[in-house]
Amino acid sequence: MNFSIKIPATSANLGPGFDSLGLAIALYNRVSIKHSSYHSISIKGEGSENVRLKKNNLFVSIFNDIYQELAGQKGTFRFEFFNSIPFARGLGSSSAVIVSAIASAYEMADIKANKQTVLNKALVYEPHPDNIAPAVYGGFVSSVVEDSRVYSLKKELPQSIKAIMVIPDKSMSTSYSRSKLPKNFTMQNTVYNISRASLLSSAFFSENWEMLRVASKDCIHQDRRMIAMPELQEVQKIALKNGAFMSTLSGSGSSFFTLCGEKNMKKIEEALRKKFLNFRVEIYDFDNVGYIIEK
């Protein structure tokens, strides 16, 4: 059997939706897999110069474990990675690896698995659904976990809105970033975020983009995480000043996600490029499909 899997980048949290809200961006990793007489890995794009990725590859580890579980035997395969999603930049690179490895193992074992099955299996490796759900389904996804199952609602995103990603030249560790968050929150801060996450979800589903400027505000995690890179505060200010609907830390960072209409996207892009000469500034469409198996 010979096939490829394509999986999108994701941006999670989206301000107040800590560990529960996310969306898929049309920036993709691809992996080609085929039976082989010996194990081999090639990597092009992001991570191609990282020797450790060939010796200790998370995709291969998850794939082999699940394939053996499903097929009842080990196998040897040729893996070819074509990576476009930056590592450790808050664009869901880990979730992309987890989801695509699981879906690929089912495909190679010739066992049909719907996307809900793949998503629930991904919880074993990633307990928070904010990135894995949009990697599976595409679009904007609101998710909760109940009894080891992800419950999600998806909204497809129109071509009339765009994502502008500011991608810094240095990473931010998710585990380190999470360790800086308090263990307890006040009732006032909790209600602040719950109310805005609820409004933000409603704004996405009703396509009331103007409402996102208020709904995307957060008081729980973003400021604490951005202490390590205070210049990210300026990204948000510039984006909103130039007509963005919302601008939020992407996942735990270091990238910053901005959502805007076609009318203002070039203006916002140029303002951000002018200010942040050492950062990548890219405009992307949204992905509405999630991972795809390509024969």
MIDOSE-1310 file (N, C-alpha, C; in nm, 2 decimals, decimal comma, always signed):
residues 295
mnfs	+0,09/-0,12/+0,00/+0,00/+0,00/+0,00/+0,09/+0,12/+0,00; +0,05/+0,23/-0,07/+0,12/+0,35/-0,09/+0,02/+0,47/-0,08; +0,04/+0,56/+0,01/-0,05/+0,67/+0,02/+0,02/+0,79/+0,09; -0,05/+0,90/+0,08/+0,00/+1,02/+0,15/-0,11/+1,08/+0,24
ikip	-0,08/+1,15/+0,34/-0,17/+1,22/+0,42/-0,13/+1,37/+0,43; -0,23/+1,46/+0,41/-0,21/+1,60/+0,42/-0,29/+1,65/+0,54; -0,23/+1,74/+0,62/-0,29/+1,78/+0,75/-0,26/+1,93/+0,77; -0,36/+2,01/+0,81/-0,34/+2,15/+0,82/-0,28/+2,20/+0,96
atsa	-0,22/+2,32/+0,95/-0,18/+2,38/+1,08/-0,31/+2,43/+1,15; -0,29/+2,46/+1,27/-0,40/+2,51/+1,35/-0,36/+2,63/+1,44; -0,46/+2,71/+1,48/-0,44/+2,81/+1,58/-0,54/+2,79/+1,69; -0,49/+2,78/+1,81/-0,58/+2,74/+1,92/-0,59/+2,85/+2,03
nlgp	-0,69/+2,83/+2,12/-0,73/+2,92/+2,23/-0,81/+3,04/+2,17; -0,75/+3,11/+2,07/-0,82/+3,22/+2,01/-0,86/+3,33/+2,11; -0,77/+3,35/+2,21/-0,80/+3,45/+2,31/-0,86/+3,38/+2,43; -0,99/+3,39/+2,45/-1,05/+3,34/+2,58/-1,08/+3,19/+2,58
gfds	-1,07/+3,12/+2,46/-1,12/+2,98/+2,45/-1,01/+2,88/+2,49; -0,95/+2,90/+2,61/-0,84/+2,83/+2,65/-0,87/+2,68/+2,65; -0,78/+2,60/+2,57/-0,79/+2,46/+2,56/-0,92/+2,40/+2,50; -1,00/+2,49/+2,44/-1,13/+2,44/+2,38/-1,16/+2,49/+2,24
lgla	-1,11/+2,61/+2,20/-1,14/+2,66/+2,07/-1,02/+2,66/+1,98; -1,05/+2,64/+1,85/-0,94/+2,64/+1,76/-0,99/+2,64/+1,61; -0,90/+2,67/+1,52/-0,94/+2,67/+1,38/-0,82/+2,62/+1,29; -0,85/+2,58/+1,17/-0,75/+2,52/+1,08/-0,71/+2,62/+0,98
ialy	-0,58/+2,63/+0,95/-0,52/+2,72/+0,85/-0,46/+2,64/+0,74; -0,47/+2,70/+0,62/-0,43/+2,63/+0,49/-0,28/+2,64/+0,48; -0,21/+2,58/+0,57/-0,07/+2,56/+0,57/-0,05/+2,41/+0,61; +0,02/+2,33/+0,53/+0,01/+2,19/+0,55/+0,14/+2,11/+0,56
nrvs	+0,14/+2,01/+0,64/+0,24/+1,90/+0,64/+0,18/+1,78/+0,55; +0,27/+1,72/+0,48/+0,24/+1,60/+0,41/+0,33/+1,49/+0,44; +0,28/+1,37/+0,45/+0,36/+1,25/+0,48/+0,32/+1,14/+0,38; +0,42/+1,09/+0,31/+0,40/+0,97/+0,22/+0,45/+0,85/+0,29
ikhs	+0,37/+0,74/+0,28/+0,41/+0,62/+0,35/+0,39/+0,50/+0,26; +0,48/+0,41/+0,26/+0,47/+0,28/+0,18/+0,55/+0,17/+0,25; +0,50/+0,05/+0,22/+0,57/-0,07/+0,27/+0,71/-0,07/+0,21; +0,81/-0,12/+0,29/+0,94/-0,12/+0,25/+1,01/-0,24/+0,31
syhs	+1,12/-0,29/+0,25/+1,20/-0,40/+0,30/+1,28/-0,36/+0,43; +1,30/-0,23/+0,44/+1,37/-0,18/+0,56/+1,31/-0,04/+0,60; +1,33/+0,00/+0,73/+1,28/+0,12/+0,78/+1,37/+0,24/+0,73; +1,30/+0,35/+0,68/+1,37/+0,47/+0,64/+1,29/+0,59/+0,65
isik	+1,35/+0,70/+0,67/+1,29/+0,83/+0,69/+1,36/+0,94/+0,61; +1,28/+1,02/+0,54/+1,34/+1,14/+0,48/+1,25/+1,26/+0,52; +1,32/+1,37/+0,54/+1,25/+1,49/+0,58/+1,29/+1,61/+0,49; +1,19/+1,68/+0,44/+1,21/+1,80/+0,36/+1,13/+1,91/+0,43
gegs	+1,18/+2,03/+0,42/+1,11/+2,15/+0,48/+1,15/+2,17/+0,63; +1,05/+2,20/+0,71/+1,08/+2,23/+0,85/+1,13/+2,10/+0,92; +1,24/+2,12/+0,99/+1,30/+2,00/+1,06/+1,40/+1,92/+0,98; +1,42/+1,96/+0,85/+1,51/+1,87/+0,77/+1,65/+1,87/+0,82
envr	+1,69/+1,97/+0,89/+1,83/+1,97/+0,94/+1,84/+1,92/+1,08; +1,73/+1,87/+1,14/+1,73/+1,82/+1,28/+1,76/+1,67/+1,27; +1,88/+1,63/+1,30/+1,91/+1,49/+1,30/+1,83/+1,40/+1,39; +1,79/+1,46/+1,51/+1,72/+1,39/+1,61/+1,58/+1,34/+1,56
lkkn	+1,52/+1,42/+1,46/+1,39/+1,38/+1,41/+1,39/+1,25/+1,33; +1,51/+1,21/+1,28/+1,52/+1,08/+1,22/+1,54/+0,97/+1,32; +1,60/+1,00/+1,43/+1,63/+0,90/+1,53/+1,51/+0,88/+1,63; +1,45/+0,99/+1,66/+1,34/+0,99/+1,76/+1,22/+1,07/+1,70
nlfv	+1,15/+1,01/+1,61/+1,04/+1,07/+1,54/+0,91/+1,04/+1,60; +0,84/+1,14/+1,65/+0,71/+1,12/+1,72/+0,61/+1,05/+1,62; +0,60/+1,10/+1,50/+0,50/+1,04/+1,40/+0,53/+0,89/+1,39; +0,65/+0,86/+1,37/+0,68/+0,71/+1,34/+0,66/+0,63/+1,47
sifn	+0,69/+0,68/+1,58/+0,66/+0,61/+1,71/+0,51/+0,58/+1,73; +0,43/+0,69/+1,71/+0,28/+0,67/+1,73/+0,23/+0,58/+1,62; +0,27/+0,60/+1,49/+0,23/+0,52/+1,38/+0,26/+0,37/+1,41; +0,38/+0,34/+1,45/+0,42/+0,20/+1,47/+0,34/+0,14/+1,58
diyq	+0,32/+0,21/+1,69/+0,24/+0,16/+1,80/+0,10/+0,12/+1,76; +0,04/+0,21/+1,69/-0,10/+0,19/+1,66/-0,12/+0,09/+1,55; -0,02/+0,09/+1,45/-0,03/-0,01/+1,34/-0,02/-0,15/+1,40; +0,08/-0,17/+1,50/+0,10/-0,30/+1,56/-0,03/-0,34/+1,64
elag	-0,09/-0,24/+1,70/-0,21/-0,27/+1,78/-0,33/-0,31/+1,69; -0,34/-0,25/+1,57/-0,45/-0,28/+1,48/-0,42/-0,40/+1,39; -0,30/-0,42/+1,34/-0,26/-0,52/+1,25/-0,22/-0,65/+1,32; -0,18/-0,64/+1,45/-0,13/-0,75/+1,52/+0,01/-0,79/+1,49
qkgt	+0,08/-0,71/+1,42/+0,22/-0,74/+1,38/+0,30/-0,61/+1,35; +0,43/-0,61/+1,36/+0,51/-0,50/+1,32/+0,52/-0,49/+1,17; +0,57/-0,38/+1,12/+0,59/-0,36/+0,98/+0,71/-0,27/+0,96; +0,77/-0,27/+0,84/+0,87/-0,18/+0,80/+0,82/-0,09/+0,69
frfe	+0,85/+0,04/+0,70/+0,79/+0,13/+0,61/+0,89/+0,24/+0,57; +0,86/+0,30/+0,46/+0,94/+0,42/+0,41/+0,85/+0,54/+0,44; +0,90/+0,64/+0,52/+0,83/+0,76/+0,55/+0,90/+0,88/+0,49; +0,82/+0,96/+0,41/+0,87/+1,08/+0,35/+0,79/+1,20/+0,40
ffns	+0,86/+1,29/+0,47/+0,79/+1,40/+0,54/+0,82/+1,53/+0,45; +0,71/+1,60/+0,43/+0,72/+1,73/+0,36/+0,66/+1,83/+0,46; +0,74/+1,90/+0,54/+0,68/+1,98/+0,65/+0,68/+2,13/+0,62; +0,57/+2,19/+0,63/+0,56/+2,34/+0,61/+0,52/+2,41/+0,74
ipfa	+0,47/+2,33/+0,84/+0,42/+2,39/+0,97/+0,55/+2,41/+1,06; +0,58/+2,53/+1,10/+0,69/+2,55/+1,19/+0,68/+2,48/+1,32; +0,79/+2,43/+1,38/+0,79/+2,37/+1,50/+0,79/+2,47/+1,62; +0,71/+2,43/+1,72/+0,72/+2,51/+1,85/+0,69/+2,66/+1,83
rglg	+0,59/+2,69/+1,74/+0,55/+2,82/+1,71/+0,40/+2,85/+1,74; +0,34/+2,76/+1,80/+0,19/+2,78/+1,83/+0,10/+2,75/+1,71; +0,15/+2,67/+1,61/+0,07/+2,65/+1,49/+0,03/+2,50/+1,49; +0,03/+2,43/+1,60/-0,03/+2,30/+1,60/+0,06/+2,19/+1,54
sssa	+0,19/+2,21/+1,54/+0,28/+2,11/+1,47/+0,27/+1,97/+1,54; +0,26/+1,97/+1,67/+0,25/+1,85/+1,75/+0,12/+1,78/+1,72; +0,01/+1,85/+1,72/-0,12/+1,80/+1,70/-0,13/+1,74/+1,56; -0,07/+1,81/+1,46/-0,06/+1,76/+1,32/+0,01/+1,63/+1,32
vivs	+0,12/+1,61/+1,39/+0,19/+1,49/+1,39/+0,10/+1,38/+1,45; +0,04/+1,40/+1,56/-0,04/+1,30/+1,64/-0,15/+1,26/+1,55; -0,23/+1,35/+1,50/-0,35/+1,32/+1,42/-0,32/+1,24/+1,30; -0,22/+1,29/+1,22/-0,18/+1,23/+1,10/-0,12/+1,09/+1,12
aias	-0,05/+1,07/+1,22/+0,01/+0,94/+1,25/-0,10/+0,84/+1,28; -0,20/+0,88/+1,36/-0,31/+0,79/+1,40/-0,39/+0,75/+1,27; -0,43/+0,85/+1,19/-0,51/+0,83/+1,07/-0,43/+0,74/+0,97; -0,30/+0,76/+0,96/-0,22/+0,69/+0,87/-0,21/+0,54/+0,92
ayem	-0,20/+0,52/+1,05/-0,19/+0,38/+1,09/-0,31/+0,30/+1,06; -0,43/+0,36/+1,08/-0,56/+0,30/+1,05/-0,56/+0,27/+0,90; -0,52/+0,36/+0,82/-0,52/+0,34/+0,67/-0,43/+0,23/+0,63; -0,31/+0,23/+0,69/-0,21/+0,12/+0,65/-0,26/-0,01/+0,70
adik	-0,33/-0,02/+0,81/-0,38/-0,15/+0,86/-0,51/-0,19/+0,78; -0,55/-0,10/+0,69/-0,67/-0,13/+0,61/-0,80/-0,14/+0,70; -0,80/-0,06/+0,80/-0,92/-0,05/+0,89/-0,98/+0,09/+0,88; -1,11/+0,09/+0,84/-1,18/+0,21/+0,82/-1,20/+0,28/+0,95
ankq	-1,16/+0,40/+0,97/-1,18/+0,48/+1,09/-1,24/+0,61/+1,05; -1,36/+0,65/+1,11/-1,41/+0,78/+1,08/-1,33/+0,89/+1,16; -1,35/+1,01/+1,13/-1,27/+1,12/+1,20/-1,30/+1,13/+1,35; -1,41/+1,09/+1,39/-1,44/+1,09/+1,54/-1,35/+0,99/+1,61
tvln	-1,33/+0,87/+1,55/-1,25/+0,77/+1,60/-1,10/+0,82/+1,61; -1,06/+0,88/+1,51/-0,92/+0,93/+1,51/-0,90/+1,04/+1,62; -1,00/+1,13/+1,63/-1,00/+1,24/+1,72/-1,00/+1,18/+1,87; -1,08/+1,09/+1,90/-1,08/+1,03/+2,03/-0,95/+0,96/+2,06
kalv	-0,89/+0,89/+1,96/-0,77/+0,82/+1,98/-0,65/+0,93/+2,01; -0,66/+1,04/+1,95/-0,56/+1,14/+1,97/-0,56/+1,20/+2,11; -0,67/+1,18/+2,19/-0,67/+1,23/+2,32/-0,56/+1,15/+2,41; -0,53/+1,03/+2,37/-0,43/+0,96/+2,44/-0,29/+1,03/+2,45
yeph	-0,27/+1,10/+2,34/-0,14/+1,17/+2,32/-0,15/+1,32/+2,34; -0,27/+1,38/+2,33/-0,29/+1,52/+2,35/-0,42/+1,54/+2,42; -0,42/+1,57/+2,55/-0,55/+1,57/+2,63/-0,64/+1,70/+2,60; -0,58/+1,79/+2,53/-0,66/+1,92/+2,51/-0,71/+1,92/+2,36
pdni	-0,83/+1,94/+2,33/-0,89/+1,92/+2,20/-0,88/+2,05/+2,11; -0,82/+2,16/+2,16/-0,83/+2,28/+2,09/-0,75/+2,28/+1,96; -0,64/+2,20/+1,95/-0,56/+2,19/+1,83/-0,60/+2,06/+1,75; -0,62/+1,95/+1,82/-0,64/+1,82/+1,75/-0,78/+1,82/+1,68
apav	-0,88/+1,89/+1,73/-1,01/+1,89/+1,67/-1,01/+1,96/+1,53; -0,96/+2,08/+1,52/-0,95/+2,15/+1,39/-0,86/+2,07/+1,29; -0,75/+2,01/+1,34/-0,66/+1,93/+1,26/-0,74/+1,81/+1,19; -0,84/+1,76/+1,27/-0,92/+1,65/+1,22/-1,03/+1,70/+1,12
yggf	-1,10/+1,80/+1,17/-1,22/+1,85/+1,09/-1,20/+1,97/+1,00; -1,10/+2,05/+1,03/-1,09/+2,18/+0,96/-1,19/+2,28/+1,01; -1,19/+2,40/+0,96/-1,28/+2,50/+1,00/-1,26/+2,55/+1,14; -1,36/+2,62/+1,20/-1,35/+2,67/+1,34/-1,42/+2,56/+1,42
vssv	-1,36/+2,51/+1,53/-1,42/+2,40/+1,61/-1,42/+2,44/+1,76; -1,53/+2,42/+1,82/-1,55/+2,44/+1,96/-1,56/+2,30/+2,02; -1,48/+2,26/+2,12/-1,48/+2,13/+2,17/-1,47/+2,12/+2,32; -1,53/+2,01/+2,37/-1,51/+1,97/+2,51/-1,48/+1,82/+2,52
veds	-1,42/+1,78/+2,63/-1,39/+1,64/+2,65/-1,48/+1,58/+2,76; -1,54/+1,47/+2,74/-1,63/+1,41/+2,84/-1,61/+1,26/+2,82; -1,57/+1,19/+2,93/-1,56/+1,05/+2,93/-1,47/+1,00/+2,82; -1,35/+1,06/+2,80/-1,26/+1,02/+2,70/-1,31/+1,03/+2,56
rvys	-1,40/+1,12/+2,54/-1,45/+1,15/+2,40/-1,45/+1,30/+2,38; -1,42/+1,34/+2,26/-1,43/+1,48/+2,22/-1,57/+1,51/+2,16; -1,63/+1,61/+2,21/-1,76/+1,65/+2,16/-1,73/+1,79/+2,09; -1,76/+1,80/+1,96/-1,72/+1,92/+1,89/-1,84/+1,97/+1,80
lkke	-1,83/+2,10/+1,77/-1,92/+2,16/+1,67/-1,83/+2,24/+1,58; -1,85/+2,22/+1,45/-1,76/+2,28/+1,35/-1,84/+2,38/+1,27; -1,77/+2,49/+1,23/-1,82/+2,59/+1,14/-1,72/+2,61/+1,03; -1,76/+2,59/+0,90/-1,68/+2,62/+0,79/-1,66/+2,77/+0,78
lpqs	-1,54/+2,81/+0,74/-1,50/+2,95/+0,73/-1,50/+3,00/+0,59; -1,56/+3,12/+0,56/-1,57/+3,16/+0,42/-1,44/+3,22/+0,37; -1,43/+3,23/+0,23/-1,31/+3,28/+0,17/-1,29/+3,43/+0,19; -1,40/+3,50/+0,24/-1,39/+3,64/+0,26/-1,31/+3,68/+0,38
ikai	-1,27/+3,59/+0,46/-1,19/+3,63/+0,58/-1,05/+3,55/+0,56; -0,95/+3,61/+0,62/-0,82/+3,56/+0,60/-0,74/+3,55/+0,74; -0,64/+3,47/+0,74/-0,56/+3,46/+0,86/-0,42/+3,53/+0,82; -0,38/+3,61/+0,91/-0,24/+3,67/+0,90/-0,16/+3,62/+1,02
mvip	-0,06/+3,54/+0,99/+0,03/+3,49/+1,09/+0,16/+3,56/+1,10; +0,19/+3,61/+1,22/+0,32/+3,66/+1,25/+0,40/+3,55/+1,32; +0,51/+3,51/+1,26/+0,58/+3,39/+1,31/+0,72/+3,44/+1,35; +0,75/+3,45/+1,48/+0,88/+3,50/+1,52/+0,99/+3,40/+1,49
dksm	+1,11/+3,45/+1,50/+1,23/+3,37/+1,47/+1,28/+3,28/+1,59; +1,20/+3,28/+1,70/+1,23/+3,19/+1,81/+1,11/+3,13/+1,87; +1,12/+3,02/+1,93/+1,01/+2,94/+1,97/+0,97/+2,97/+2,12; +0,86/+2,92/+2,16/+0,81/+2,92/+2,29/+0,77/+2,78/+2,33
stsy	+0,82/+2,73/+2,44/+0,79/+2,59/+2,48/+0,65/+2,59/+2,54; +0,56/+2,50/+2,49/+0,42/+2,49/+2,55/+0,42/+2,45/+2,69; +0,51/+2,36/+2,73/+0,51/+2,31/+2,87/+0,56/+2,42/+2,96; +0,66/+2,49/+2,92/+0,72/+2,60/+3,00/+0,61/+2,71/+3,01
srsk	+0,55/+2,74/+2,90/+0,45/+2,85/+2,90/+0,33/+2,82/+2,99; +0,29/+2,69/+2,98/+0,18/+2,65/+3,07/+0,22/+2,65/+3,22; +0,34/+2,62/+3,25/+0,39/+2,62/+3,39/+0,38/+2,76/+3,45; +0,38/+2,86/+3,37/+0,38/+3,00/+3,42/+0,23/+3,05/+3,45
lpkn	+0,13/+2,97/+3,42/+0,00/+3,00/+3,45/-0,04/+2,97/+3,59; -0,12/+3,05/+3,66/-0,16/+3,02/+3,80/-0,25/+2,89/+3,80; -0,25/+2,83/+3,92/-0,33/+2,71/+3,94/-0,47/+2,74/+3,97; -0,50/+2,86/+4,01/-0,64/+2,90/+4,04/-0,67/+3,04/+3,99
ftmq	-0,79/+3,06/+3,95/-0,83/+3,19/+3,89/-0,95/+3,25/+3,98; -0,96/+3,38/+3,98/-1,07/+3,44/+4,05/-1,20/+3,42/+3,98; -1,31/+3,43/+4,05/-1,44/+3,42/+3,99/-1,46/+3,52/+3,88; -1,41/+3,64/+3,90/-1,42/+3,75/+3,81/-1,35/+3,72/+3,67
ntvy	-1,23/+3,67/+3,68/-1,15/+3,64/+3,56/-1,22/+3,52/+3,49; -1,27/+3,42/+3,57/-1,33/+3,30/+3,51/-1,45/+3,34/+3,43; -1,54/+3,43/+3,49/-1,66/+3,47/+3,42/-1,62/+3,56/+3,30; -1,52/+3,64/+3,31/-1,47/+3,72/+3,20/-1,44/+3,63/+3,08
nisr	-1,37/+3,53/+3,10/-1,33/+3,44/+2,98/-1,44/+3,36/+2,93; -1,52/+3,30/+3,03/-1,63/+3,22/+2,98/-1,73/+3,30/+2,90; -1,76/+3,42/+2,94/-1,86/+3,50/+2,86/-1,80/+3,54/+2,72; -1,67/+3,56/+2,72/-1,62/+3,60/+2,59/-1,60/+3,48/+2,50
asll	-1,56/+3,37/+2,55/-1,55/+3,25/+2,47/-1,69/+3,21/+2,41; -1,79/+3,23/+2,49/-1,93/+3,20/+2,45/-1,96/+3,29/+2,33; -1,94/+3,42/+2,35/-1,97/+3,52/+2,25/-1,88/+3,50/+2,12; -1,76/+3,46/+2,14/-1,67/+3,44/+2,03/-1,72/+3,32/+1,94
ssaf	-1,76/+3,21/+2,01/-1,82/+3,10/+1,94/-1,95/+3,14/+1,86; -2,03/+3,21/+1,92/-2,15/+3,26/+1,86/-2,12/+3,35/+1,74; -2,02/+3,43/+1,76/-1,98/+3,52/+1,65/-1,93/+3,45/+1,53; -1,85/+3,34/+1,55/-1,80/+3,26/+1,44/-1,92/+3,19/+1,37
fsen	-2,01/+3,13/+1,44/-2,11/+3,05/+1,38/-2,21/+3,14/+1,31; -2,23/+3,27/+1,36/-2,32/+3,36/+1,29/-2,25/+3,45/+1,19; -2,12/+3,44/+1,18/-2,03/+3,52/+1,09/-2,05/+3,67/+1,12; -2,06/+3,70/+1,25/-2,06/+3,84/+1,29/-1,92/+3,87/+1,33
weml	-1,84/+3,90/+1,23/-1,69/+3,92/+1,25/-1,66/+4,04/+1,33; -1,74/+4,15/+1,32/-1,72/+4,27/+1,40/-1,72/+4,24/+1,55; -1,80/+4,14/+1,59/-1,82/+4,11/+1,73/-1,69/+4,05/+1,79; -1,60/+4,00/+1,70/-1,48/+3,93/+1,75/-1,38/+4,03/+1,82
rvas	-1,39/+4,15/+1,79/-1,29/+4,25/+1,86/-1,31/+4,25/+2,01; -1,44/+4,24/+2,05/-1,47/+4,23/+2,20/-1,46/+4,09/+2,25; -1,51/+3,99/+2,17/-1,52/+3,85/+2,21/-1,39/+3,79/+2,23; -1,28/+3,83/+2,16/-1,15/+3,77/+2,16/-1,06/+3,81/+2,27
kdci	-1,11/+3,90/+2,36/-1,03/+3,94/+2,47/-1,02/+3,83/+2,58; -0,90/+3,83/+2,64/-0,87/+3,72/+2,74/-0,80/+3,79/+2,86; -0,82/+3,73/+2,98/-0,75/+3,78/+3,10/-0,68/+3,66/+3,18; -0,67/+3,55/+3,11/-0,62/+3,43/+3,19/-0,48/+3,39/+3,15
hqdr	-0,45/+3,39/+3,02/-0,32/+3,32/+2,98/-0,23/+3,41/+2,89; -0,29/+3,49/+2,80/-0,21/+3,56/+2,70/-0,10/+3,65/+2,76; -0,13/+3,74/+2,84/-0,04/+3,83/+2,90/+0,08/+3,76/+2,97; +0,04/+3,66/+3,05/+0,14/+3,58/+3,12/+0,24/+3,51/+3,03
rmia	+0,19/+3,46/+2,92/+0,27/+3,39/+2,82/+0,36/+3,48/+2,75; +0,31/+3,60/+2,72/+0,39/+3,70/+2,64/+0,49/+3,77/+2,71; +0,51/+3,75/+2,84/+0,61/+3,81/+2,92/+0,75/+3,77/+2,86; +0,76/+3,65/+2,81/+0,88/+3,60/+2,75/+0,91/+3,68/+2,62
mpel	+0,81/+3,73/+2,55/+0,83/+3,80/+2,42/+0,74/+3,92/+2,42; +0,77/+4,03/+2,49/+0,68/+4,14/+2,51/+0,65/+4,21/+2,38; +0,73/+4,19/+2,27/+0,70/+4,26/+2,15/+0,57/+4,20/+2,08; +0,53/+4,09/+2,13/+0,40/+4,03/+2,07/+0,28/+4,12/+2,11
qevq	+0,29/+4,20/+2,22/+0,18/+4,29/+2,25/+0,17/+4,39/+2,14; +0,28/+4,43/+2,08/+0,27/+4,53/+1,97/+0,21/+4,47/+1,85; +0,23/+4,34/+1,82/+0,16/+4,28/+1,71/+0,01/+4,30/+1,72; -0,04/+4,27/+1,83/-0,19/+4,28/+1,85/-0,23/+4,43/+1,83
kial	-0,16/+4,52/+1,89/-0,20/+4,66/+1,88/-0,20/+4,71/+1,73; -0,10/+4,67/+1,66/-0,09/+4,72/+1,52/-0,20/+4,65/+1,43; -0,22/+4,52/+1,46/-0,33/+4,45/+1,38/-0,46/+4,52/+1,40; -0,50/+4,54/+1,53/-0,63/+4,59/+1,56/-0,64/+4,74/+1,51
knga	-0,54/+4,81/+1,52/-0,54/+4,95/+1,47/-0,56/+4,96/+1,32; -0,52/+4,86/+1,25/-0,53/+4,86/+1,10/-0,65/+4,78/+1,05; -0,75/+4,75/+1,14/-0,87/+4,70/+1,09/-0,89/+4,55/+1,11; -0,81/+4,48/+1,19/-0,83/+4,34/+1,22/-0,96/+4,32/+1,30
fmst	-1,02/+4,21/+1,27/-1,14/+4,17/+1,36/-1,10/+4,12/+1,49; -0,98/+4,04/+1,49/-0,93/+3,99/+1,62/-0,78/+3,96/+1,60; -0,71/+3,96/+1,71/-0,56/+3,93/+1,70/-0,53/+3,87/+1,84; -0,48/+3,74/+1,83/-0,46/+3,67/+1,96/-0,33/+3,58/+1,95
lsgs	-0,28/+3,55/+2,06/-0,16/+3,46/+2,06/-0,21/+3,33/+2,01; -0,13/+3,27/+1,92/-0,16/+3,14/+1,86/-0,12/+3,03/+1,95; -0,21/+2,96/+2,00/-0,18/+2,85/+2,10/-0,10/+2,91/+2,22; +0,01/+2,86/+2,25/+0,09/+2,91/+2,35/+0,20/+3,00/+2,30
gssf	+0,20/+3,03/+2,17/+0,30/+3,11/+2,11/+0,41/+3,03/+2,05; +0,51/+3,09/+1,98/+0,53/+3,23/+1,98/+0,46/+3,31/+1,86; +0,39/+3,24/+1,78/+0,32/+3,30/+1,67/+0,20/+3,38/+1,71; +0,16/+3,48/+1,64/+0,04/+3,56/+1,66/-0,06/+3,54/+1,55
ftlc	-0,18/+3,52/+1,58/-0,29/+3,50/+1,48/-0,38/+3,62/+1,47; -0,40/+3,67/+1,35/-0,49/+3,78/+1,32/-0,59/+3,74/+1,22; -0,72/+3,77/+1,25/-0,83/+3,74/+1,15/-0,88/+3,87/+1,10; -0,89/+3,88/+0,97/-0,93/+4,00/+0,90/-1,01/+3,98/+0,78
gekn	-1,07/+4,08/+0,72/-1,14/+4,07/+0,59/-1,04/+4,10/+0,48; -1,08/+4,07/+0,36/-1,00/+4,09/+0,24/-0,96/+4,24/+0,23; -1,06/+4,32/+0,27/-1,04/+4,47/+0,25/-0,91/+4,52/+0,32; -0,89/+4,47/+0,44/-0,78/+4,53/+0,52/-0,65/+4,44/+0,53
mkki	-0,66/+4,32/+0,46/-0,55/+4,23/+0,49/-0,41/+4,28/+0,44; -0,40/+4,34/+0,33/-0,28/+4,40/+0,28/-0,22/+4,51/+0,36; -0,32/+4,59/+0,41/-0,28/+4,70/+0,50/-0,22/+4,65/+0,63; -0,28/+4,55/+0,69/-0,23/+4,49/+0,81/-0,10/+4,42/+0,79
eeal	-0,09/+4,34/+0,68/+0,03/+4,27/+0,65/+0,15/+4,37/+0,63; +0,13/+4,48/+0,56/+0,24/+4,57/+0,54/+0,28/+4,64/+0,67; +0,18/+4,68/+0,75/+0,22/+4,74/+0,88/+0,30/+4,65/+0,97; +0,26/+4,52/+0,97/+0,33/+4,42/+1,05/+0,47/+4,39/+0,99
rkkf	+0,48/+4,38/+0,86/+0,61/+4,36/+0,80/+0,71/+4,48/+0,83; +0,66/+4,60/+0,82/+0,74/+4,72/+0,84/+0,79/+4,72/+0,99; +0,71/+4,68/+1,08/+0,75/+4,68/+1,22/+0,84/+4,56/+1,26; +0,81/+4,45/+1,21/+0,88/+4,33/+1,26/+0,96/+4,27/+1,14
lnfr	+1,08/+4,32/+1,12/+1,16/+4,29/+1,01/+1,22/+4,15/+1,02; +1,23/+4,10/+1,14/+1,29/+3,97/+1,17/+1,19/+3,85/+1,18; +1,06/+3,89/+1,17/+0,96/+3,79/+1,18/+0,90/+3,76/+1,05; +0,85/+3,64/+1,03/+0,77/+3,61/+0,91/+0,63/+3,66/+0,92
veiy	+0,58/+3,72/+0,82/+0,44/+3,77/+0,82/+0,37/+3,71/+0,69; +0,27/+3,62/+0,72/+0,21/+3,55/+0,60/+0,06/+3,56/+0,61; +0,00/+3,56/+0,49/-0,14/+3,56/+0,48/-0,19/+3,42/+0,43; -0,28/+3,36/+0,50/-0,33/+3,23/+0,46/-0,48/+3,23/+0,45
dfdn	-0,53/+3,14/+0,37/-0,68/+3,10/+0,38/-0,70/+3,01/+0,49; -0,82/+2,98/+0,52/-0,86/+2,88/+0,62/-0,88/+2,75/+0,55; -0,86/+2,64/+0,63/-0,88/+2,50/+0,58/-1,02/+2,46/+0,64; -1,10/+2,40/+0,56/-1,23/+2,36/+0,60/-1,25/+2,21/+0,60
vgyi	-1,15/+2,13/+0,57/-1,16/+1,99/+0,55/-1,09/+1,91/+0,66; -0,98/+1,96/+0,72/-0,90/+1,88/+0,81/-0,81/+1,78/+0,73; -0,76/+1,68/+0,80/-0,67/+1,59/+0,73/-0,74/+1,51/+0,61; -0,66/+1,48/+0,51/-0,70/+1,41/+0,39/-0,60/+1,30/+0,36
iek	-0,66/+1,18/+0,34/-0,58/+1,07/+0,29/-0,58/+1,07/+0,13; -0,46/+1,07/+0,07/-0,45/+1,08/-0,07/-0,38/+0,96/-0,12; -0,45/+0,88/-0,21/-0,40/+0,75/-0,26/-0,31/+0,78/-0,38
